[in-house]
Amino acid sequence: MRFYSYSVAGLLLLAPILAFAAGVPAGFAPGGVWLSKTSLTAGDTVRIYTVVYDSTDSPIGGSVSFLVDGDTIATQSFELGAGETKIKSAEWKASAGTHEISASLSDVIDKDTGEALPLEKTTAGSVSITVIEPPPPPVVAQVVASASEIVKASAPAVIQASGKAFDSLEYFRESAVRVLESQLAASGAASGVSSPATSDSQVLGTSTENLAAVSGSESYGAFGSLWRKILSGLLFISRTTYLFYAALLIVAYIFYKLIRVMLRERRHSYRD
C-alpha cells in the first residue's frame, strides 16, 4: 500500500515534465502535405500544401519549410492565434523521377513571451510522387519547328529576293501600260477617231485627209472596234494593280496546267 502511494505521488510530480516532453499541442495538423495535382510531367508547376495549427492558449509564430527529397525549396513564416489553423503552400517545378515531399517547422516561439516552444509535431507526413518524362514531340511538330528555323535563317534573303521580283513585275506592268496606251492611240488613229487638234476650217467631204480617215475607218470595220475594246480592257487591268496581279496568277496557273498535260501525254507516248 505504501509502495502504491509513493508511485502515485511520483507520477503526479513527473506529470508536468512528461507533458512538456510530449510537446506543445501545436504544429502540423494530421494529414501531412498534399499536392494541387497528382499526375505530373517534368516541367509542370505544382503547388504543395500543408496545415499548421495552434491548440494552445497563446499565439505562436515560426517558419514552415517545404522539402523535396530532403532539400528545402521554399520557407515561409507564419503566425497563429490561440486555437487558429492556417493553410500554407509553395510552388514547385517538377522534375522527372520519384520524389519524397514533406514539410518541417522551425524557430517556433510563444508570441507573448518570446520563448521557444517544443511542438508535438515539427515534421509533416511525407508524400511520394513519380514525375514522368514529357512525351517526344510528334514528327509533324518537329518538321514544322525545323521549317520555322529555316525560314527564320533565310528570311532576309527571301525578303530581298521578293523585293527584287516585285520590282521586276512592277516594271513589267508599267511597261505594259505604256505599250497598251500606244496601241490604243494607234488603233484610234487607224479607225478615224477625230483628234482634238483637227482644224474647224476642215470640212468633211472637202478635206483629202478626212476622206482618207473615213476610208480607213470603213476598212477597219468591226474587227477594229473589237480590238479597241480588247486593248481598253487590258489597259484597265494593267493600270489596276490588284487586277493585274490576279490576272498574272490566273495566266501562270493556266500555263502550269498546260505543261502538266503536255508532260503527261509525253510520258504516255513513251510507254506506248
C-alpha positions in Angstrom: 0.0 0.0 0.0 2.8 2.3 0.9 4.6 1.5 -2.4 1.4 2.3 -4.4 1.1 5.7 -2.6 4.7 6.5 -3.4 4.2 5.5 -7.0 1.1 7.8 -7.5 2.9 10.7 -5.8 5.9 10.2 -8.1 3.7 10.2 -11.2 1.9 13.4 -10.1 5.3 15.1 -9.6 6.5 13.9 -13.0 3.3 14.8 -14.9 4.3 18.4 -15.8 7.7 17.2 -17.0 6.2 14.4 -19.1 3.6 16.8 -20.6 6.4 19.3 -21.5 8.4 16.4 -23.0 5.4 15.4 -25.1 5.4 18.8 -26.7 3.0 21.7 -27.0 -0.2 20.8 -28.8 0.6 22.8 -31.9 2.4 22.3 -35.2 1.3 20.3 -38.3 -2.2 19.0 -38.4 -2.8 15.3 -39.2 -2.6 14.6 -42.9 0.9 15.9 -43.7 1.2 17.5 -47.1 -0.7 17.2 -50.4 -0.4 18.5 -54.0 -2.6 20.5 -56.2 -2.4 17.6 -58.8 -1.1 14.1 -58.6 -0.4 13.4 -62.3 2.8 15.3 -63.2 5.0 15.6 -66.2 8.5 17.0 -66.0 8.3 20.8 -66.3 4.8 21.1 -64.7 4.4 23.6 -61.9 2.6 22.1 -58.8 1.6 23.7 -55.5 2.4 21.9 -52.2 0.0 22.4 -49.3 0.1 21.7 -45.6 -1.8 22.8 -42.5 -0.4 24.3 -39.3 -2.4 24.8 -36.1 -2.2 26.1 -32.6 -4.3 24.4 -29.8 -2.6 26.4 -27.0 -4.0 29.5 -25.2 -1.2 31.7 -26.6 -0.4 32.9 -30.1 2.6 31.3 -31.7 4.9 32.0 -34.7 7.6 30.4 -36.7 8.7 29.2 -40.1 7.5 26.3 -42.3 9.8 24.8 -44.8 8.8 22.7 -47.8 11.2 19.9 -48.8 11.6 17.8 -51.9 13.9 14.8 -51.3 15.2 16.4 -48.2 16.1 19.7 -49.9 14.3 22.9 -48.9 12.6 24.5 -51.9 10.7 27.3 -50.0 10.4 28.7 -46.5 7.5 30.8 -45.2 6.9 32.5 -41.9 3.6 32.0 -40.1 1.7 33.4 -37.1 -1.2 31.7 -35.4 -3.6 33.0 -32.8 -4.7 30.7 -30.0 -6.9 27.9 -31.5 -6.2 29.1 -35.1 -5.4 26.9 -38.1 -3.9 28.1 -41.4 -3.0 26.5 -44.8 0.5 27.3 -46.1 1.7 26.4 -49.6 4.6 26.7 -52.0 5.2 26.2 -55.7 7.5 23.5 -57.1 8.6 22.9 -60.7 8.5 19.1 -61.1 11.5 17.2 -62.4 11.4 13.6 -63.8 11.7 10.8 -61.2 10.2 9.7 -57.9 10.3 12.3 -55.1 9.5 12.5 -51.4 7.7 15.7 -50.5 7.3 16.9 -46.9 7.4 20.0 -44.7 9.0 21.0 -41.4 8.7 23.6 -38.7 11.5 25.7 -37.2 12.0 28.7 -34.8 8.5 28.3 -33.3 8.1 30.7 -30.3 5.3 31.8 -28.0 4.5 35.3 -29.3 3.6 36.6 -25.9 6.7 35.6 -24.1 9.2 35.1 -27.0 10.2 31.7 -25.6 10.9 28.8 -27.9 8.2 26.1 -27.9 8.8 22.3 -28.3 5.9 21.2 -30.5 4.2 17.8 -30.7 4.9 17.5 -34.4 7.5 19.5 -36.2 7.7 17.3 -39.4 4.7 16.7 -41.6 4.0 13.3 -43.1 5.6 12.9 -46.5 4.0 12.0 -49.8 5.7 10.2 -52.6 5.1 11.1 -56.3 6.5 9.9 -59.6 7.0 12.5 -62.3 7.1 11.2 -65.9 9.2 12.5 -68.8 7.3 14.6 -71.3 6.3 12.7 -74.5 8.5 13.4 -77.5 7.0 15.9 -80.0 5.2 14.4 -83.0 7.0 14.2 -86.3 4.9 16.9 -87.7 5.8 19.3 -84.9 9.5 18.5 -85.4 9.2 19.2 -89.1 7.3 22.4 -88.5 9.9 23.5 -86.0 12.7 22.8 -88.4 11.0 24.6 -91.2 10.4 27.5 -88.9 14.1 27.7 -88.1 15.0 27.5 -91.8 12.5 30.3 -92.6 14.0 32.5 -89.8 17.5 31.9 -91.1 16.6 32.6 -94.7 14.1 35.4 -94.1 16.5 38.3 -95.1 17.4 36.6 -98.4 13.8 35.7 -99.1 12.6 39.3 -98.4 15.4 40.7 -100.6 14.5 38.3 -103.5 10.8 39.0 -103.1 11.5 42.7 -103.3 13.5 42.3 -106.5 10.8 40.1 -108.0 8.1 42.7 -107.1 10.2 45.5 -108.6 10.6 43.5 -111.8 6.9 42.8 -112.0 6.0 46.4 -111.4 8.4 47.4 -114.2 6.7 44.9 -116.5 3.2 46.3 -115.5 4.2 49.9 -116.2 5.7 48.9 -119.5 2.5 47.1 -120.4 0.5 50.2 -119.6 2.7 52.3 -121.9 2.5 49.8 -124.8 -1.2 49.4 -124.5 -1.7 53.2 -124.4 0.4 53.4 -127.6 -1.5 50.6 -129.3 -4.8 52.2 -128.3 -3.8 55.5 -129.7 -2.6 53.9 -132.9 -5.8 51.9 -133.3 -7.8 55.1 -132.7 -5.9 56.9 -135.5 -6.4 54.0 -137.8 -10.1 53.9 -137.2 -10.6 57.6 -137.9 -11.3 58.9 -134.5 -11.2 62.7 -134.6 -8.3 64.3 -133.0 -8.7 67.4 -130.8 -6.1 69.1 -133.0 -8.3 68.8 -136.1 -8.9 72.3 -137.5 -12.5 73.7 -137.6 -11.9 75.0 -141.1 -11.6 71.5 -142.4 -15.0 70.3 -143.6 -15.7 66.6 -144.1 -16.0 66.0 -147.8 -13.6 68.7 -148.8 -10.5 67.6 -146.9 -8.3 64.9 -148.5 -7.1 63.8 -145.0 -10.6 63.4 -143.7 -11.6 61.4 -146.7 -8.6 59.1 -146.1 -9.6 58.8 -142.4 -13.2 57.8 -143.3 -11.9 55.3 -145.9 -9.5 53.8 -143.3 -12.3 53.7 -140.7 -14.6 51.8 -143.1 -11.9 49.4 -144.0 -11.1 48.9 -140.3 -14.6 47.5 -139.7 -15.9 45.6 -136.8 -12.6 44.0 -136.1 -11.1 47.4 -135.3 -13.8 48.2 -132.8 -13.4 44.8 -131.1 -9.6 45.3 -131.0 -10.0 48.7 -129.3 -12.3 47.1 -126.7 -9.7 44.4 -126.0 -6.9 47.0 -125.7 -9.1 49.1 -123.4 -9.8 46.1 -121.2 -6.2 45.1 -121.0 -5.2 48.7 -120.2 -7.7 48.9 -117.4 -6.4 45.6 -115.9 -2.8 46.8 -116.2 -3.5 50.1 -114.6 -5.3 48.4 -111.6 -2.5 46.8 -109.6 -4.6 44.1 -107.8 -6.4 43.1 -111.1 -3.0 42.9 -112.9 -1.5 40.5 -110.3 -4.7 38.4 -110.1 -4.7 38.1 -113.9 -1.0 37.2 -113.8 -1.7 34.4 -111.3 -4.5 33.0 -113.5 -2.2 33.0 -116.5 0.5 31.3 -114.6 -1.9 28.6 -113.3 -3.2 28.0 -116.9 0.4 27.6 -118.1 1.1 25.2 -115.3 -1.9 23.0 -116.2 -0.9 23.0 -119.8 2.6 22.0 -119.0 1.3 19.2 -116.8 -1.0 17.9 -119.6 1.9 18.0 -122.1 4.2 16.1 -119.8 1.6 13.5 -119.1 0.9 13.0 -122.7 4.6 12.7 -123.4 5.0 10.0 -120.7 2.1 8.1 -122.2 3.7 8.2 -125.6 7.0 6.9 -124.3 5.2 4.0 -122.6 3.3 3.1 -125.8 
